[in-house]
Amino acid sequence: MPGGTVAGSEHEIKGVWLVTARSWVLSRRGPGALQAIAEHLPSESRHAILEPLPSEWYPEAVLQQALAGMRAELAGGSDAQFLRLMRECTELGVSKFFRVLLRLSTPRFVLAKVPSMWSHIRRGPGHVSVEASAAGTTLHYRQFPYFADANYRLLTQGSLEGLMHLSTRQRPRVHLAAHGDDWLDVHVD
């Protein structure tokens, strides 16, 4: 179902992600671009990207539609451009206070906190586990049917790249190791 919405999904996303995406779009591309993205959502859901509330919970399908709109309108369908956009949105969304904490933490410590971060911005049966080894760290995302959509895989990769960049001030090697329709393994060197 790449690009399709997961019917009857019980997954939800915290509005803070949509607030950050809106802020990034307005600051980099302007109100016309935001309106173009909103056109990718059903009329009853457009408020979620035009005027999102940070503490509101939105159906995950709303984010899926917003990501499709961002990719089409801002990245021209390019994986590399969309990945960059996701990385920049992540970096924008991390407050100054947490930027300082990230810089004081090791990359392994930051990655070990990803399951906790996930549970603060998502609701539903999906979960993340972290496996550290001498070769790096692998994050195992499970029970999340949106990984059939390439935009979600790039969102996850870009988010991890953004977090690691804030922590190390370097561009880490983050790669998608394997995925299925409702799971994803991401390796960070």
N, C-alpha and C positions, 0 to 999 in steps of 0.2 A: 503494500500500500504506500510506496514512496510518494510523498507529497499529499497523501490523503489524510483525512481526519480520522482519529480513532473514535469510533462510534461508542456511545454509552460509557465513555471513560470516566473514572472516578479520580483522575489526576488533576491537581490544581497547582497554579503558580502564584507566588506572592507578587503583588503589583509593583514592588520595588524594581523588579527587572524591567517592566514596561516603562516605569518612570525614567530609568537610566537610558533605555533605548530612545525614548522620546527626546530626552535632553541631548543625547549624542546627535540625533538626526537634526534637531533644531539648530544646534551650534555649528554643525558641519555643512548641512545641506539646506536648511531653512524650512519655513512652514509649507511651501509647495511640495517638498519631498515627503513631509509627514502626511499631508493629505493624500498623496499618491499611494503611500503605504496603507493608509486607512481604507482605501478603496479595495484592497485585497481581503478585507474582513466583511462579514455580513453587516448590514446597516445597524442591526441591534447590538453589535459588538464593537463598533468603531470607537466608542467612547473609551475603551480599554487602552487604545494607543494614543488617542487625541487628548484625553484628560484622565490618565490612570491615577489611582489612589495607591500610595505605597503600601498600606497595610491591608488592602483588599485582597481577597483570594479570587482568582479568575480561572475558568476552565483552561486546562492545558491547550486545548484546541485553539484558543484565542492567541496564545503565544505562537503556536504552529503557523497560524495564518499570518501573523505579524512577521515572523521570520521569512516566510515565503515572499511577502511583500518587500521586505528589506533586501532580500537577495535579488529579486527582480528589478527593483527600482534603484538600488544603490550599488549593487555589485555586478550588474549585467549578467547574472547567472554564473559568474566566475567563482570557483571554489577558493582560489587564493585571495580574491578581494573580500569575499564573505568571511573567510577565516580572519583576515586582518580586522574587519569591522567588529567581529565578535570579541577579539582580543582587546580592541580599543574600548568597546562598551564595558567590558569587565574592569579594565583599569580605571575608567571613569567612575564606575559604580562603587569602587572601594574608597571609603572615606579617608580623610587625611589621618585620623587616629589609627585606623587599621593599617594604613600604609606603613606607619612607623612600626607597628607590631609585626607586620610581615617582614620588614627589613631586619628586625631583631631576631627573627626566627630562622631556623634552618629550613631548607626546602622539604626535607622529610617530615618535619613537624607540621608544616603548612599542609602537605599532602595528607597527612594523617587526620587532619581536621576537615577534609572534604566531606565525609559522611555527615558531620554535624552541620556544615554549611548547607548541604543538600536538604536536610530536614528542616532548616529554617526558611527555605524559599520554595519548597515543594511539599505537597500533601498527596497521599495515595500510597499504593503498595510498593512503589519503586524504592530501591535502596542501593547503597554503595558500600563496598568493602575495599580495604587497602592492603596490599601485599608488598612489603619492602624486602629487597634482597641486595646483594652486593652489585648486581647489574642495574639497579634502579628500582623504581616503584611502579607497580601496576595497580590501576584502579579498576574494579569490577563493578559495573553498573548492571543491575538486574531488575526484572519485573517492571520495565518501563517501555511500553509498546511504541513509543515515538522514535526509537532508534532505527526503525525501518525508513525514516525520513533522513536523507543525507544532511539536511540543515541542522538537525539535532546532533549529529555526530560532529559536524564542524563547530557548532555552538560549544559542545563539551571540550573539544580540543582547544578552541580559542580561549575559553574561560580558564582552562588550566595553564595555557601559555601566558595569559595575562597575570594570573596569580603568581606564577613562578618568576615572571619578569619583575613584578613588584618586590618579590622576596630577594632575588639575586642580582637585579639590575642587568641581567644577561638574558639572551633568548635561549631558553632551554630546548632540548629535543623532546618533543611530545608527539607521539605517533599513535594512530589508531591501530591497535594490534589485531583485533578481530571483532566482528559484530554479527548479531542476528536481528530478527524483528523486534525483540524486546530485551536485548542485552548488548553491552558494549564493554570491551577491554581496552584500556588506554595505558600505554607505557610511557613513563617519564624517566629519561636518563639523568 
